[in-house]
Amino acid sequence: MNYEKWAFHDVSPVSAQLKQKLMYSILSGKLSAGDKIPSVREMAELIHINPNTVVKAYKAVKQEELIICSNSKEYSVTQDKKRIEQIKEGITKEICCTYLSKMFELGFNKLEAAECLQAYCKELKCHD
């Protein structure tokens, strides 16, 4: 995993952004079950942020049971593939619900909202 390429912005706290990047890397399979994750100090150095920010993000991901920490303070992705799928399914539903709620507010029905998304996906040049 090339953590150095992770970019952060000013819109939300960096710890929340790091939490999401870690979670999505695990949920997408970019980080696999059992993969090692850099120590707090290593991660802070790699992505140029405060170690306390890394601790906060790691703690949040650990609470989701997606990473574990050994007695020697080594972090790794959980081996629990069912937990990974459970979290992924929950986030997927949340994203879909958010999309549909906003489309309903704009006056679209379910079918129209789905058609808009499908049409947009056809126009998308990335992620082919």
Secondary structure, 3 states (H helix, E strand, C coil): CCHHHCCCCCCCCHHHHHHHHHHHHHHCCCCCCCCEECCHHHHHHHHCCCHHHHHHHHHHHHHCCCEEECCCCCEEECCCHHHHHHHHHHHHHHHHHHHHHHHHHCCCCHHHHHHHHHHHHHHCCCCC
